[in-house]
C-alpha cells in the first residue's frame, strides 16, 4: 500500500490502465497541464488538450468510442456538461439499446463537481441525480482515494458510458487552484479525511453498484456520496457524544444503485437521513426514499439537500449546501420524532 491524494490516485489508476490498454486516450480542457504526468509518459497522441467547445469534443468522444477507442474525456466542471448533453443523452446513453447491443460507447466523462468555495450556481452544482436519471449512464461519485482509483479502473473497462464525478473539495488539483489569488483568506469546508489515504500498489476495478458501510450505527442511517460522506462521519461523531448512534453508508455510485445494502441498513435503524449536495426536488434523495418504500420498509425519513440556486456569497452558500450543522439538526429531529 502507498499514500496518495484523491486526484493523484485517479491518475495513477489511469496510468496503469493506459499501460495495459492502448485504446485508452485522455483529452479535454487543460488536460496537458492537469494530466502532465500522463502526457510525459504516454505522449501527445494519447493525452492532449481540446478547445473550449464541450459539444464538439464530447461528440468526438462518442464517435471515437464507437470506432474502437476508449476515451476519457475531461470536462472542466460538470456544470458545462449541459452544453454537450445531446451527445451524451441522445447518442451515447441510447446507443446500446437502439442497436440491440450491436454498438456501444465505452466512454468516460471525468468532471469535477460540487461547491463549498464561493464560485456560484453556474460552477458548483453536483448534478449526479440529473445524470443518473438517464437510462444507459453509469454515474460514479467516490469519496476516498482508494475508491476513486478502483472505480476509474472499472470505468475505463466498462462497455457503456460512465460519468465519473470528482468532488472539488477532495481534489488536490482544485484545492491548489482555489487557494490562490483573492481566495487565500477564505476558509473552505474541507473533510478531515478523504483527500489523502492508502491505495493499492496495483489497481483492481471496484464493481459498480456496491455501497460501503463507513460506520456502524443503530439509531439512524446517514446516506451520502463524495464529500458528503466525510461530513456525515463528522456529524456522526458529534451525535455519538449526544447518545445518538448513526450508521454512515457510502453509496459510491448513483447508478447503478445498491438498493439491497441501502434497505438492509434502513431495516436495522428504522430511520433514513439522506445528505445530498444535488438539488432536492425530483432527485436522488427522493429516489432513495422510494426504493425503501417500494421494498415495504416502515421507516422515518429526512433529507439535507441543496434546495435553491447556489449563491456566490460564502456565508449564504454555506447555508444552502449540506453542512455538518444541518446534518446534526436533521438527525436530532429525526430521532426525536418517535
C-alpha positions as CSV (number, residue, x, y, z in Angstrom):
1,X,0.0,0.0,0.0
2,X,1.0,3.6,-0.5
3,X,-0.5,7.0,0.4
4,X,-1.8,9.2,-2.3
5,X,-4.1,12.2,-2.8
6,X,-7.5,11.9,-4.4
7,X,-6.7,13.2,-7.9
8,X,-3.3,11.5,-7.9
9,X,-5.0,8.2,-7.2
10,X,-7.3,8.6,-10.2
11,X,-4.3,9.5,-12.4
12,X,-2.3,6.6,-11.0
13,X,-5.1,4.2,-11.9
14,X,-5.4,5.8,-15.3
15,X,-1.7,5.3,-15.9
16,X,-1.9,1.6,-15.1
17,X,-5.0,1.2,-17.3
18,X,-3.3,3.1,-20.2
19,X,-0.2,0.9,-20.0
20,X,-2.5,-2.2,-20.2
21,X,-4.8,-1.0,-23.0
22,X,-3.6,1.2,-25.8
23,X,-7.1,2.1,-26.8
24,X,-7.5,4.4,-23.8
25,X,-6.9,8.1,-24.6
26,X,-7.3,11.2,-22.4
27,X,-8.3,14.6,-23.6
28,X,-10.2,17.7,-22.7
29,X,-9.8,21.2,-21.4
30,X,-6.4,22.0,-19.9
31,X,-5.5,18.2,-19.9
32,X,-1.8,18.9,-20.9
33,X,-1.5,20.8,-17.7
34,X,-3.8,18.8,-15.4
35,X,-2.5,15.4,-16.6
36,X,1.1,16.4,-17.3
37,X,2.4,13.2,-15.8
38,X,0.3,11.2,-18.2
39,X,1.3,13.4,-21.1
40,X,5.0,12.9,-20.2
41,X,4.6,9.1,-20.1
42,X,2.2,8.4,-23.0
43,X,2.8,11.4,-25.3
44,X,0.5,13.8,-27.2
45,X,-1.0,11.1,-29.3
46,X,-2.9,9.7,-26.3
47,X,-3.0,12.7,-23.9
48,X,-4.0,16.1,-25.4
49,X,-6.0,19.3,-25.0
50,X,-9.3,20.3,-26.5
51,X,-10.7,23.8,-27.3
52,X,-13.5,25.2,-25.1
53,X,-16.3,23.6,-27.1
54,X,-17.8,20.8,-25.0
55,X,-20.4,19.9,-27.5
56,X,-17.7,19.3,-30.1
57,X,-15.2,17.3,-28.1
58,X,-17.7,15.2,-26.2
59,X,-19.4,14.4,-29.5
60,X,-16.0,13.4,-30.9
61,X,-15.5,11.2,-27.8
62,X,-18.7,9.3,-28.6
63,X,-17.6,8.8,-32.2
64,X,-14.1,7.7,-31.1
65,X,-15.7,5.2,-28.6
66,X,-17.9,3.8,-31.4
67,X,-14.8,3.4,-33.6
68,X,-13.0,1.3,-31.1
69,X,-11.1,3.7,-28.7
70,X,-11.8,4.1,-25.0
71,X,-11.7,7.9,-24.5
72,X,-11.6,9.5,-21.1
73,X,-13.0,13.0,-21.8
74,X,-12.4,15.7,-19.3
75,X,-15.0,18.5,-18.7
76,X,-13.6,21.4,-16.7
77,X,-16.7,21.4,-14.5
78,X,-19.8,19.2,-14.6
79,X,-22.0,22.3,-15.0
80,X,-20.5,22.7,-18.5
81,X,-21.7,19.2,-19.5
82,X,-25.1,20.8,-20.1
83,X,-23.6,22.2,-23.3
84,X,-22.8,18.6,-24.5
85,X,-25.9,16.8,-23.3
86,X,-27.2,16.0,-26.8
87,X,-24.1,13.8,-27.4
88,X,-24.4,12.1,-24.0
89,X,-28.1,11.8,-23.6
90,X,-29.4,11.2,-27.1
91,X,-26.5,9.3,-28.5
92,X,-24.0,7.6,-26.1
93,X,-26.6,6.6,-23.5
94,X,-29.1,5.2,-26.0
95,X,-26.7,3.6,-28.5
96,X,-26.7,0.0,-27.0
97,X,-30.5,0.0,-26.6
98,X,-31.2,1.3,-30.1
99,X,-28.8,-1.1,-31.7
100,X,-29.9,-4.1,-29.8
101,X,-26.5,-4.4,-28.3
102,X,-24.6,-4.4,-31.5
103,X,-23.0,-1.0,-30.8
104,X,-21.8,0.6,-27.6
105,X,-19.9,3.7,-26.5
106,X,-17.2,2.8,-23.9
107,X,-16.7,6.5,-23.0
108,X,-15.7,8.0,-19.6
109,X,-16.6,11.6,-18.8
110,X,-14.4,12.9,-16.0
111,X,-15.7,16.1,-14.4
112,X,-15.1,18.0,-11.1
113,X,-18.3,18.7,-9.3
114,X,-19.7,20.3,-6.1
115,X,-19.4,23.6,-4.2
116,X,-18.2,25.0,-0.9
117,X,-15.7,27.6,-2.2
118,X,-17.7,30.6,-3.4
119,X,-18.0,30.1,-7.1
120,X,-21.7,30.4,-7.5
121,X,-24.5,28.3,-9.0
122,X,-23.1,28.1,-12.5
123,X,-19.9,26.4,-11.3
124,X,-20.7,24.4,-8.1
125,X,-23.5,22.0,-9.0
126,X,-23.4,18.3,-8.2
127,X,-26.0,17.2,-10.9
128,X,-25.5,13.4,-10.2
129,X,-29.2,12.9,-9.8
130,X,-30.0,14.6,-13.1
131,X,-27.4,12.4,-14.9
132,X,-28.4,9.2,-13.2
133,X,-32.0,9.9,-14.4
134,X,-30.8,9.0,-17.9
135,X,-31.0,5.2,-18.7
136,X,-27.8,3.9,-20.1
137,X,-25.4,6.1,-18.0
138,X,-23.3,4.9,-15.1
139,X,-22.7,7.7,-12.6
140,X,-19.8,7.4,-10.1
141,X,-19.1,9.6,-7.1
142,X,-16.2,8.3,-5.0
143,X,-15.3,9.6,-1.5
144,X,-11.8,8.2,-0.9
145,X,-8.6,7.9,-3.0
146,X,-8.8,4.1,-2.9
147,X,-12.3,4.1,-4.2
148,X,-11.6,6.8,-6.8
149,X,-8.8,4.7,-8.4
150,X,-10.7,1.5,-8.3
151,X,-13.8,3.0,-9.8
152,X,-11.8,4.6,-12.5
153,X,-10.3,1.2,-13.4
154,X,-13.8,-0.1,-13.6
155,X,-15.0,2.9,-15.7
156,X,-12.3,2.6,-18.4
157,X,-13.1,-1.1,-18.8
158,X,-16.9,-0.6,-18.9
159,X,-18.6,-1.0,-22.3
160,X,-21.1,1.8,-21.8
161,X,-20.7,5.5,-21.0
162,X,-19.7,6.4,-17.5
163,X,-19.8,9.8,-15.8
164,X,-17.0,10.0,-13.2
165,X,-17.6,12.9,-10.8
166,X,-14.7,14.1,-8.6
167,X,-15.7,16.5,-5.8
168,X,-13.6,19.6,-6.0
169,X,-13.0,19.7,-2.2
170,X,-11.5,16.3,-2.3
171,X,-9.2,17.2,-5.3
172,X,-5.7,18.4,-4.6
173,X,-5.6,19.9,-8.1
174,X,-8.6,22.0,-7.4
175,X,-7.6,23.0,-3.9
176,X,-4.3,24.3,-5.2
177,X,-6.1,26.4,-7.8
178,X,-8.8,27.6,-5.3
179,X,-6.2,28.6,-2.7
180,X,-4.5,31.1,-5.0
181,X,-5.2,34.7,-5.7
182,X,-8.0,36.5,-3.9
183,X,-9.2,33.4,-2.2
184,X,-6.3,33.0,0.2
185,X,-8.3,34.3,3.1
186,X,-11.3,32.1,2.5
187,X,-11.8,29.0,4.8
188,X,-13.2,26.0,3.0
189,X,-15.4,23.3,4.5
190,X,-12.9,20.5,3.9
191,X,-13.2,17.0,5.2
192,X,-10.7,16.0,7.9
193,X,-10.0,12.7,6.0
194,X,-10.5,11.6,2.4
195,X,-8.3,13.9,0.5
196,X,-5.3,11.5,1.1
197,X,-5.3,7.9,2.0
198,X,-3.9,4.4,1.4
199,X,-4.2,3.0,-2.1
200,X,-3.0,-0.4,-3.5
201,X,0.3,-0.8,-5.4
202,X,-1.7,-2.5,-8.2
203,X,-5.2,-1.3,-9.1
204,X,-8.1,-3.6,-9.5
205,X,-11.5,-2.5,-10.7
206,X,-14.1,-1.8,-8.0
207,X,-17.5,-3.1,-9.0
208,X,-20.2,-0.6,-9.7
209,X,-23.3,-0.7,-7.5
210,X,-21.7,-1.8,-4.3
211,X,-22.1,0.5,-1.3
212,X,-19.7,0.7,1.6
213,X,-20.7,1.0,5.2
214,X,-18.3,3.5,6.6
215,X,-19.6,3.5,10.2
216,X,-21.9,1.2,12.2
217,X,-24.9,2.6,14.0
218,X,-28.3,1.6,15.3
219,X,-30.4,4.7,15.7
220,X,-30.4,6.1,12.1
221,X,-28.8,5.7,8.7
222,X,-26.9,8.6,7.1
223,X,-26.5,8.1,3.3
224,X,-24.4,10.2,1.0
225,X,-21.7,10.3,-1.6
226,X,-18.4,12.1,-2.2
227,X,-17.5,14.8,0.2
228,X,-20.9,14.3,1.9
229,X,-19.6,11.1,3.4
230,X,-16.9,13.0,5.3
231,X,-19.5,15.5,6.6
232,X,-21.7,12.6,7.6
233,X,-18.9,10.9,9.5
234,X,-18.1,14.2,11.3
235,X,-21.8,14.6,12.2
236,X,-21.9,11.0,13.4
237,X,-19.1,11.7,15.9
238,X,-21.0,14.8,17.2
239,X,-24.2,12.8,17.5
240,X,-22.4,9.9,19.3
241,X,-21.5,12.3,22.1
242,X,-25.2,13.1,22.5
243,X,-26.1,9.4,22.7
244,X,-27.3,9.0,19.0
245,X,-25.7,6.1,17.1
246,X,-25.6,6.8,13.4
247,X,-24.6,4.4,10.6
248,X,-22.9,6.0,7.6
249,X,-23.5,4.4,4.2
250,X,-21.4,5.5,1.2
251,X,-23.3,4.6,-2.0
252,X,-20.2,5.2,-4.2
253,X,-22.3,5.0,-7.4
254,X,-25.6,6.7,-8.0
255,X,-26.4,4.5,-11.0
256,X,-26.4,1.5,-10.6
257,X,-27.7,1.9,-7.0
258,X,-27.0,-0.6,-4.3
259,X,-30.6,-1.0,-3.2
260,X,-30.0,-4.1,-1.2
261,X,-27.4,-2.6,1.2
262,X,-29.5,0.6,1.5
263,X,-32.6,-1.4,2.5
264,X,-30.6,-3.6,4.9
265,X,-29.3,-0.6,6.8
266,X,-32.7,1.1,7.0
267,X,-34.3,-2.1,8.3
268,X,-31.7,-2.1,11.1
269,X,-32.1,1.5,12.2
270,X,-35.7,2.4,11.1
271,X,-34.6,5.9,10.2
272,X,-33.1,7.4,7.0
273,X,-31.3,10.7,6.6
274,X,-30.1,11.5,3.1
275,X,-27.3,14.0,2.7
276,X,-27.3,15.2,-0.9
277,X,-25.4,18.1,-2.4
278,X,-27.6,17.8,-5.5
279,X,-31.0,19.6,-5.8
280,X,-33.7,18.3,-3.5
281,X,-36.7,18.5,-5.8
282,X,-37.4,15.5,-8.1
283,X,-34.0,14.0,-7.4
284,X,-31.6,11.5,-5.8
285,X,-32.8,12.0,-2.2
286,X,-36.4,11.2,-3.1
287,X,-35.4,8.2,-5.1
288,X,-33.7,6.6,-2.1
289,X,-36.9,7.0,-0.1
290,X,-38.9,5.4,-2.9
291,X,-36.6,2.4,-3.0
292,X,-37.2,1.7,0.7
293,X,-40.9,2.3,0.5
294,X,-41.3,0.1,-2.5
295,X,-39.4,-2.6,-0.6
296,X,-42.1,-2.5,2.1
297,X,-40.0,-1.0,4.8
298,X,-41.5,1.1,7.5
299,X,-39.2,4.0,8.5
300,X,-39.0,7.7,9.2
301,X,-37.2,10.0,6.8
302,X,-35.5,13.4,6.5
303,X,-33.1,14.9,4.0
304,X,-30.4,17.6,3.9
305,X,-30.0,18.8,0.3
306,X,-29.3,21.8,-1.9
307,X,-32.7,23.5,-2.1
308,X,-32.1,26.5,-4.3
309,X,-29.7,28.2,-6.7
310,X,-26.3,28.2,-5.0
311,X,-25.3,31.9,-4.1
312,X,-21.9,33.4,-4.6
313,X,-21.6,34.8,-1.1
314,X,-19.7,32.3,1.0
315,X,-21.9,32.6,4.1
316,X,-25.1,32.2,2.1
317,X,-23.6,29.4,0.2
318,X,-22.8,27.5,3.5
319,X,-26.5,27.9,4.5
320,X,-27.6,26.5,1.1
321,X,-25.3,23.4,0.8
322,X,-25.4,20.5,3.2
323,X,-23.1,21.0,6.2
324,X,-22.4,19.3,9.5
325,X,-24.6,21.6,11.5
326,X,-27.6,21.0,9.2
327,X,-27.0,17.2,9.2
328,X,-26.9,17.1,13.0
329,X,-30.0,19.2,13.4
330,X,-31.9,17.0,11.0
331,X,-30.7,13.8,12.8
332,X,-31.8,15.2,16.1
333,X,-35.3,15.9,14.8
334,X,-35.5,12.5,13.1
335,X,-34.6,10.6,16.3
336,X,-37.0,12.7,18.4
337,X,-39.9,12.2,16.1
338,X,-40.9,8.8,17.5
